[in-house]
Amino acid sequence: MAKNKKPAARKTSAPPATPKPDAALLKSLQATIATVGVQRGTEDSPLLSNSGEKILWLLDIRAVALVPAALDAIATLFWQIYATQGPLQVGGMEVGAIPLVSAILIKAQQLGIATNGFIIRKARKPTGRTRIIEGNLNQHPVVLVDDLINSGASLEKCRAVLAHEGHTVAHAFAVVHFQNPQALAWAGQHGIRVTSLFTLNQFGLSLADAAPTLPPALHAYQPLWRVGAKGANPFYIVPKSAPLLFQDNILMGTDSGTFVAFNAHSGKPAWQFACPGTHGKGILSSPAVHNGKVYFGAYNGNVYCLDAASGKQQWVQQLCEWVGSSPLIVPQHNLLYIGLEYARPRAQGSIAAFRLDTGERVWEVFTKTYQHGSGVYFAAADLVIFGTNENTIAAHKAQSGEKVWEVPTRGPVKHAGAVDDARGLIVIGSFDGGIYVLDAATGAQRALIATAGVVYTTPLISGKFAFCGSNDQHLYVINLQTLTLEKKVPAGARVMAKPVPTGQGTLLFGTTGGRLLELNLATLQISGAATLPEGITNAAVVLPGATRVIVPSYMNELYAFARTTHPTGQTLANAPTPQEDSPAD
């Protein structure tokens, strides 16, 4: 009779230990980084953060990568760590990853290691093959490489782009890891094993003295679904037809000239309406809804009125050659106001008013140049106010079109303003880089806030503040009580999308880098973020309760996220600890 045997202890498989690279080579590379890469500011030659503030130091690994021996050392050390991992794909985001990926691929060929490489663009190329990923992906495990890991935002953008293509990221490699809690939380959240050659303290540097990064998020975003419309045109990285929530559907125009409706809960198509002959720009006009009808213009020169629930046409008016402006609806006058564009040498544009029920033209005021800008209504004086391509901001009587006042700017105004009814102000930006604060009744200038880039954003007014983005990669916060700049919020990419309130003490705004940022209205600090593979140039849609947010990309896509708020004291910095290796420790 066989004796009862003790059951064998179950073996648990721990992750394989990271091979230790050559100590002498690490020491030599560390000395090069300390000499070439560590830059310290002086009074005569200060270092500046992306918010314009002076910083004590920065770490420039791109300069190190231009030292041939150092670049070769990085590639050699990479393969001493990853050579036993099997066939890999190695890639990262321009510009920092380009020399590293190139050197790693060359070294792989020398060592006889099968490796695939790719580069991810910060934004989709607007010409040629219009790709966001350069190179062809296969099914091998992905290692993202970067020169530095600070906040982890670049790696998150790469992860989001790869996820869009159906690929997951297994590993991330960096020359220097700052060990920022935000980046540690990111790696833990996505189960990514991070390996770095060095950590910040090995160079006598402290994260507390570094350029400020986004604080740990209080609001997290979990992807739910995405849907897109065909025919997106990546050449135009501009505000396009902004999505609008009507009942259970999201309504928006597309680059292909099709107006579409998607279910806001599932992303499934509800209906669509074709607008033929839209000359490649399709529908840039953002829709407006009134009494169950949706109104918009198209680049075939038509203004449309559809049943918002079914998409059935109610009326159409063929008015001009192109309509890029968005409709302004003033229900008490039963009127719609919109800009028109004509193919003729003089009077190329106009601002016109039409009856909501029939589309009948009531009045039209001509402009010398194309009219891209959209209007805003100031009820106290019964004025519609438009910015123009004639480098002006002009107010017209709502019922007659008679011009009441006009203010010159130094550049065109291609979007709508925002009215502060409580203070009788209009806030509107211009391509001259200025954000104008005017008396809405008289046009008298109350303030002019200068930015360092084109302003292509429709502002948001909330409480005592106006929020307006700029192409200088900041969101400007203007105090309407003091008529001064309260704060410049660094965004890391151009801000074109109109900010939108969540109704819970925060607002959301997007960047052309594909980041959706949440700003706390009380502290003016970033409190959450989500990342899209493509740029964001239009406002997000916040569903009732703010537990779900739908974000448009400029590529005619919608991304749905579940928005969650962490309990007090719980932030993303408390996420599971990632597997992280630093062979040089």
C-alpha positions in Angstrom: 0.0 0.0 0.0 1.5 3.3 -1.0 2.2 5.8 1.7 0.3 9.0 1.6 2.6 11.7 0.3 2.6 15.3 1.4 1.2 17.4 -1.4 4.0 19.3 -3.2 4.1 23.0 -2.4 2.7 25.1 -5.2 5.4 27.0 -7.0 4.7 30.6 -7.6 6.3 32.3 -10.5 8.0 35.5 -9.6 8.8 38.0 -12.3 12.3 37.3 -13.7 15.0 39.4 -12.1 16.4 42.1 -14.3 20.0 41.3 -15.4 22.5 43.7 -14.0 24.3 45.6 -16.7 28.1 46.3 -16.7 29.0 48.4 -13.7 32.0 50.1 -15.4 29.9 51.1 -18.4 27.2 52.5 -16.1 29.8 54.5 -14.1 31.2 56.0 -17.3 27.7 56.9 -18.6 26.8 58.4 -15.3 29.9 60.7 -15.5 28.9 61.8 -19.0 25.4 62.6 -17.9 26.7 64.5 -14.9 29.0 66.6 -17.1 26.9 67.1 -20.2 23.3 66.5 -19.2 23.0 68.3 -15.8 22.3 72.0 -16.4 22.1 74.5 -13.6 20.6 78.0 -13.9 22.4 81.2 -13.0 21.4 84.8 -12.7 22.9 85.6 -16.1 21.6 82.4 -17.7 18.4 81.3 -16.0 16.5 78.1 -16.7 12.8 78.4 -17.3 9.9 75.9 -16.8 7.1 75.6 -19.3 5.1 78.1 -17.1 7.9 80.7 -17.4 9.1 80.3 -13.9 12.8 80.0 -13.0 14.0 76.6 -12.1 17.3 75.5 -10.4 18.3 72.7 -12.8 17.3 70.5 -15.7 18.4 67.2 -17.0 19.1 67.2 -20.8 19.6 63.6 -21.9 19.1 64.7 -25.6 22.5 66.5 -25.3 24.0 63.3 -23.9 22.5 61.3 -26.8 24.6 63.4 -29.2 27.8 62.1 -27.6 28.5 58.9 -29.7 30.1 56.9 -26.9 27.2 57.7 -24.5 24.6 56.8 -27.0 26.3 53.5 -27.8 26.6 52.8 -24.0 22.8 53.4 -23.5 22.1 50.9 -26.3 24.6 48.4 -25.0 23.2 48.6 -21.5 19.6 48.3 -22.8 20.4 44.9 -24.4 22.3 43.7 -21.4 19.0 44.0 -19.6 16.6 42.9 -22.3 18.5 40.4 -24.5 16.9 37.4 -22.8 13.4 38.7 -23.2 12.9 37.3 -26.7 11.8 39.2 -29.8 10.8 42.7 -28.9 9.3 45.9 -30.3 11.1 49.0 -29.2 9.6 52.5 -29.6 8.8 55.8 -28.0 7.7 59.3 -28.6 9.6 61.9 -30.6 12.0 63.7 -30.0 13.6 62.2 -27.1 13.1 58.5 -28.1 14.4 58.9 -31.7 18.1 58.6 -31.1 17.6 56.0 -28.4 15.4 53.7 -30.6 17.8 54.1 -33.5 20.8 53.2 -31.4 19.0 50.2 -29.9 18.0 48.9 -33.3 21.5 49.2 -34.6 22.9 47.5 -31.6 20.3 44.7 -32.0 21.5 44.1 -35.5 25.1 43.9 -34.4 24.1 41.4 -31.7 21.9 39.3 -33.9 18.7 40.1 -31.9 15.4 40.2 -33.7 13.9 43.6 -33.0 11.2 45.7 -34.5 11.2 49.5 -34.0 8.7 52.4 -34.2 8.3 56.0 -33.3 5.1 57.7 -32.1 4.5 61.3 -33.2 3.2 63.8 -30.7 0.5 64.6 -33.2 -0.6 62.8 -36.4 1.3 63.9 -39.5 -1.2 66.2 -41.4 0.2 65.3 -44.9 1.4 62.3 -46.8 0.3 59.0 -45.2 -1.0 61.0 -42.2 0.4 58.5 -39.7 0.8 58.9 -35.9 3.0 55.8 -35.7 6.1 55.6 -37.9 7.0 52.0 -38.5 5.0 48.8 -38.7 3.9 47.0 -35.5 3.9 43.3 -35.0 2.7 41.1 -32.1 5.9 40.9 -30.1 6.0 42.5 -26.6 6.4 46.3 -26.5 9.2 48.1 -24.7 8.6 51.9 -24.6 11.9 53.9 -24.3 12.4 57.5 -23.1 15.3 59.6 -22.1 13.6 60.7 -18.9 10.5 59.6 -16.9 9.1 62.5 -14.8 5.3 62.7 -14.8 5.0 59.8 -17.3 2.7 61.9 -19.6 4.7 61.0 -22.7 4.6 57.3 -21.9 0.9 57.6 -21.3 0.4 59.2 -24.7 2.4 56.3 -26.3 0.3 53.7 -24.3 -2.9 55.3 -25.4 -1.9 55.4 -29.1 -0.8 51.8 -29.0 -4.0 50.7 -27.2 -5.9 52.4 -30.0 -4.1 50.0 -32.4 -4.8 47.0 -30.2 -1.3 46.7 -28.5 -0.4 46.6 -24.8 2.8 47.8 -23.3 4.8 45.3 -21.2 7.9 47.3 -20.3 9.2 50.9 -20.1 12.8 51.8 -20.1 14.4 55.2 -19.3 17.9 56.5 -18.9 16.9 58.4 -15.8 13.7 58.0 -13.7 12.7 60.9 -11.5 10.6 58.5 -9.3 7.7 61.0 -9.5 4.7 59.5 -7.6 2.5 60.4 -10.6 4.7 58.2 -12.9 4.9 55.4 -10.3 1.1 55.4 -10.0 0.7 55.3 -13.8 3.0 52.3 -14.1 1.1 50.5 -11.3 -2.3 51.3 -12.8 -1.3 49.7 -16.2 0.9 46.9 -14.9 4.0 48.1 -16.7 7.4 47.0 -15.5 9.7 50.1 -15.5 13.5 49.8 -15.7 15.8 52.8 -15.5 19.6 53.0 -15.7 19.7 55.8 -13.1 17.5 57.6 -10.6 17.5 61.3 -10.0 19.2 61.2 -6.6 22.3 59.6 -8.2 23.0 63.0 -9.7 22.5 64.9 -6.5 19.2 66.3 -7.8 15.9 66.6 -6.0 12.4 66.3 -7.5 11.3 69.1 -5.2 13.5 71.5 -7.1 12.5 70.3 -10.5 10.1 72.0 -12.9 6.6 71.6 -11.6 4.5 68.8 -13.0 0.8 67.9 -12.7 -0.1 67.0 -9.1 -1.5 63.6 -8.3 -5.0 63.4 -9.7 -8.2 63.3 -7.6 -10.3 62.4 -10.6 -9.6 59.3 -12.6 -10.8 58.4 -16.1 -11.5 54.8 -17.2 -12.1 54.2 -21.0 -15.5 52.8 -21.8 -15.9 52.9 -25.6 -14.8 54.9 -28.7 -16.5 55.4 -32.0 -15.5 57.4 -35.1 -16.9 58.7 -38.4 -15.2 58.0 -41.7 -13.4 60.6 -43.7 -11.6 62.5 -41.1 -9.1 65.1 -42.4 -6.0 65.4 -40.3 -4.7 68.4 -42.2 -6.9 70.8 -40.3 -5.9 70.8 -36.6 -8.5 73.4 -35.6 -11.8 73.6 -33.7 -14.3 71.6 -35.7 -17.9 70.7 -35.2 -18.3 70.4 -31.4 -20.4 67.5 -30.1 -23.7 68.4 -28.5 -25.8 66.3 -26.2 -29.5 66.0 -27.1 -31.6 63.6 -25.0 -29.6 60.3 -25.3 -27.6 61.2 -28.4 -24.4 63.0 -29.2 -24.8 65.2 -32.4 -21.9 66.5 -34.4 -20.7 67.3 -38.0 -17.8 65.5 -39.6 -15.0 66.3 -42.2 -16.8 64.0 -44.7 -19.9 66.3 -44.8 -22.0 63.8 -42.8 -23.9 65.0 -39.8 -24.1 62.1 -37.3 -25.8 61.1 -34.1 -24.4 58.5 -31.7 -26.0 57.0 -28.6 -24.3 58.7 -25.6 -24.4 55.6 -23.5 -23.2 52.9 -25.9 -21.6 54.8 -28.8 -23.8 53.0 -31.3 -24.9 55.1 -34.4 -28.4 56.5 -34.1 -28.8 58.3 -37.4 -26.8 60.3 -40.0 -27.6 62.9 -42.6 -25.4 63.5 -45.7 -24.5 67.1 -46.9 -23.0 66.6 -50.4 -20.5 69.0 -52.0 -18.7 70.2 -48.9 -15.3 70.8 -50.5 -13.1 68.7 -48.3 -13.8 70.6 -45.0 -17.2 69.0 -44.5 -19.0 70.4 -41.5 -17.0 72.6 -39.2 -20.1 74.4 -37.9 -21.0 73.3 -34.3 -24.7 72.4 -34.0 -27.3 74.2 -31.9 -30.6 72.7 -30.7 -33.9 74.5 -30.0 -37.4 73.0 -29.6 -36.2 69.5 -30.8 -34.6 70.8 -33.9 -30.8 71.0 -34.6 -29.3 73.7 -36.7 -25.8 73.9 -38.4 -24.0 75.1 -41.5 -21.9 73.2 -44.0 -19.1 73.9 -46.4 -21.5 73.5 -49.3 -22.9 76.9 -48.4 -26.1 75.5 -46.9 -27.7 76.0 -43.5 -29.7 73.0 -42.3 -32.5 72.4 -39.8 -33.1 68.8 -38.9 -35.3 67.0 -36.5 -32.9 66.3 -33.7 -34.4 62.9 -32.7 -34.6 61.4 -36.2 -32.3 63.4 -38.5 -35.2 64.2 -40.8 -34.7 67.4 -42.7 -37.0 70.3 -41.7 -35.6 72.9 -44.0 -32.4 73.8 -45.9 -31.3 77.2 -47.2 -28.7 77.4 -50.0 -27.1 80.7 -49.1 -23.5 81.1 -50.2 -20.4 79.0 -51.1 -19.2 78.0 -47.6 -20.4 78.1 -44.0 -17.8 77.5 -41.3 -19.5 79.6 -38.6 -21.7 78.1 -36.0 -25.3 79.1 -35.4 -26.4 81.4 -32.5 -30.0 81.0 -31.5 -32.0 83.7 -29.8 -35.5 82.1 -29.1 -37.3 85.3 -28.1 -36.7 86.7 -31.6 -37.2 83.3 -33.3 -33.9 84.0 -35.0 -30.7 82.2 -35.9 -27.5 84.2 -36.5 -24.6 82.8 -38.5 -21.6 83.9 -40.6 -21.5 83.3 -44.4 -18.7 83.1 -47.0 -19.0 84.0 -50.7 -16.7 83.3 -53.7 -16.5 86.8 -55.0 -13.9 89.6 -55.0 -15.8 92.0 -52.8 -18.1 91.5 -49.8 -16.7 87.9 -49.3 -18.6 87.4 -46.1 -21.6 88.4 -44.0 -23.4 88.1 -40.7 -27.0 87.1 -41.3 -30.2 86.4 -39.4 -32.7 83.7 -40.3 -36.1 82.6 -38.9 -35.9 79.4 -36.9 -39.1 77.9 -38.2 -38.7 78.6 -42.0 -35.0 79.6 -42.6 -36.2 82.9 -44.2 -33.5 85.5 -44.2 -34.4 88.5 -42.1 -31.3 90.7 -42.4 -27.7 90.5 -43.6 -24.7 92.7 -43.0 -21.8 92.2 -45.4 -18.1 92.1 -44.6 -15.1 92.5 -46.9 -13.5 89.1 -46.0 -14.8 85.6 -45.2 -16.8 85.3 -42.0 -15.5 82.4 -39.9 -16.4 83.8 -36.5 -19.6 82.9 -34.6 -21.8 85.1 -32.4 -22.8 85.5 -28.8 -25.9 87.3 -27.4 -25.9 90.1 -24.9 -29.5 90.2 -23.6 -29.3 93.4 -21.6 -28.8 95.5 -24.7 -30.3 93.0 -27.2 -27.1 92.7 -29.2 -25.4 89.9 -31.1 -21.6 90.2 -31.1 -19.3 88.7 -33.7 -15.6 88.7 -34.2 -14.6 89.0 -37.8 -11.8 88.3 -40.3 -11.6 92.1 -40.8 -9.7 92.3 -37.5 -12.7 93.6 -35.6 -15.2 92.8 -32.9 -18.7 94.2 -33.8 -22.1 94.4 -32.1 -25.3 94.5 -34.0 -28.9 95.0 -33.0 -30.5 91.6 -32.8 -33.7 92.4 -34.7 -32.3 94.7 -37.4 -28.6 94.0 -37.8 -27.8 97.7 -37.3 -24.2 98.1 -36.1 -24.0 99.5 -32.6 -20.3 99.5 -32.0 -17.0 98.1 -33.5 -13.6 97.6 -31.9 -10.4 97.0 -33.9 -8.1 94.1 -33.2 -4.7 93.4 -34.6 -5.7 90.0 -36.0 -8.8 88.1 -37.1 -11.3 86.6 -34.6 -12.4 83.1 -35.7 -14.5 81.9 -32.8 -17.2 83.1 -30.5 -16.8 85.1 -27.3 -18.4 84.6 -23.9 -20.7 87.1 -22.2 -20.6 87.9 -18.5 -24.2 89.1 -18.0 -23.6 89.9 -14.3 -20.8 92.5 -15.1 -21.9 93.4 -18.6 -18.7 92.2 -20.2 -17.7 90.1 -23.3 -14.5 88.1 -23.3 -13.1 87.2 -26.7 -9.7 86.2 -28.1 -8.0 87.1 -31.4 -5.3 85.7 -33.6 -3.2 88.7 -32.5 -2.7 86.8 -29.3 -4.9 89.0 -27.2 -7.8 88.2 -25.0 -10.1 91.2 -25.1 -12.4 92.1 -22.2 -14.9 94.7 -23.5 -18.0 96.4 -22.2 -20.7 94.5 -24.0 -23.0 97.4 -24.3 -20.5 100.0 -25.7 -17.4 98.1 -26.8 -15.2 100.1 -24.4 -12.1 98.1 -23.6 -11.8 97.0 -20.0 -8.7 94.8 -20.3 -6.4 93.2 -22.8 -4.6 90.1 -21.7 -1.6 89.3 -23.9 -0.7 85.7 -24.7 2.3 84.4 -26.6 0.2 82.6 -29.3 -2.9 82.6 -31.4 -6.1 82.5 -29.5 -8.5 80.0 -31.1 -10.7 79.2 -28.0 -14.2 80.2 -27.1 -13.8 81.3 -23.4 -15.8 80.0 -20.5 -17.0 82.3 -17.7 -17.5 80.7 -14.3 -18.0 82.9 -11.2 -15.5 85.7 -11.2 -13.2 84.0 -13.7 -13.0 83.8 -17.5 -11.0 80.8 -18.8 -9.5 80.9 -22.3 -6.8 78.9 -24.0 -4.0 79.9 -26.3 -1.7 78.3 -28.8 1.2 79.1 -26.4 0.2 76.0 -24.5 -1.5 77.6 -21.6 -5.0 78.1 -20.2 -5.5 81.7 -19.1 -7.5 82.5 -16.0 -8.8 86.1 -16.0 -10.2 87.7 -12.9 -13.2 89.7 -14.0 -13.5 91.6 -10.8 -10.0 93.0 -10.9 -9.7 92.7 -14.7 -6.2 91.1 -14.3 -4.6 87.8 -15.2 -5.1 85.5 -12.2 -3.1 82.5 -13.5 -1.5 80.8 -16.5 -2.1 77.1 -16.3 0.5 75.1 -18.3 -1.1 72.5 -20.5 1.8 71.0 -22.4 0.2 71.6 -25.8 -2.0 74.1 -27.7 -5.3 74.8 -26.1 -8.1 75.3 -28.7 -11.0 73.5 -27.0 -13.6 75.5 -25.1 -13.5 74.7 -21.4 -16.6 73.0 -20.1 -17.8 72.9 -16.4 -18.5 69.5 -14.8 -21.0 71.0 -12.3 -18.9 69.7 -9.4 -16.5 72.5 -8.9 -14.2 71.7 -11.8 -13.9 72.3 -15.5 -12.5 70.3 -18.3 -10.4 71.4 -21.2 -8.5 69.6 -24.0 -5.2 70.1 -25.7 -3.9 69.3 -29.2 -1.5 66.8 -27.5 -4.5 64.6 -26.7 -4.8 65.4 -23.0 -8.1 66.1 -21.3 -7.3 68.1 -18.1 -9.6 68.7 -15.2 -9.1 72.0 -13.3 -10.3 72.7 -9.8 -12.2 76.0 -9.8 -11.3 76.8 -6.2 -7.6 76.1 -6.2 -6.9 76.5 -10.0 -4.9 73.3 -9.8 -5.1 70.3 -12.2 -7.1 67.5 -10.4 -7.4 64.9 -13.1 -6.4 63.9 -16.6 -7.2 61.5 -19.5 -5.2 60.8 -22.6 -6.4 60.3 -26.2 -4.4 59.1 -29.1 -5.4 62.2 -31.1 -5.6 65.9 -30.4 -8.6 67.5 -28.8 -9.7 70.8 -30.3 -13.4 70.9 -29.2 -15.2 70.9 -25.9 -16.0 67.6 -24.1 -19.5 66.6 -23.2 -20.3 66.0 -19.6 -23.3 63.8 -18.9 -25.6 64.5 -16.0 -23.9 63.7 -12.7 -20.5 64.0 -14.3 -19.8 60.3 -13.9 -19.3 60.0 -17.7 -17.5 62.3 -20.0 -17.4 62.0 -23.8 -14.4 63.6 -25.5 -14.0 64.4 -29.2 -10.8 64.2 -31.1 -10.1 66.3 -34.2 -10.2 63.1 -36.2 -14.1 62.9 -35.8 -13.9 60.4 -33.0 -15.7 60.2 -29.6 -14.1 58.6 -26.6 -16.3 57.8 -23.6 -14.7 57.7 -20.1 -16.1 56.8 -16.7 -15.1 59.7 -14.4 -14.5 58.7 -10.7 -13.6 60.9 -7.7 -11.3 59.4 -5.1 -12.2 59.8 -1.4 -10.5 62.5 0.5 -6.8 61.7 0.9 -6.9 59.0 -1.8 -5.1 59.9 -5.0 -3.6 58.1 -7.9 -0.3 58.3 -6.0 -1.8 55.5 -3.8 -2.3 53.2 -6.7 -0.6 49.7 -6.6 3.2 49.9 -6.5 4.6 49.1 -10.0 7.3 46.6 -10.6 10.3 48.9 -11.1 14.0 48.2 -11.5 17.0 50.5 -11.3 20.0 48.4 -12.2 22.4 51.2 -11.2 21.2 51.3 -7.6 
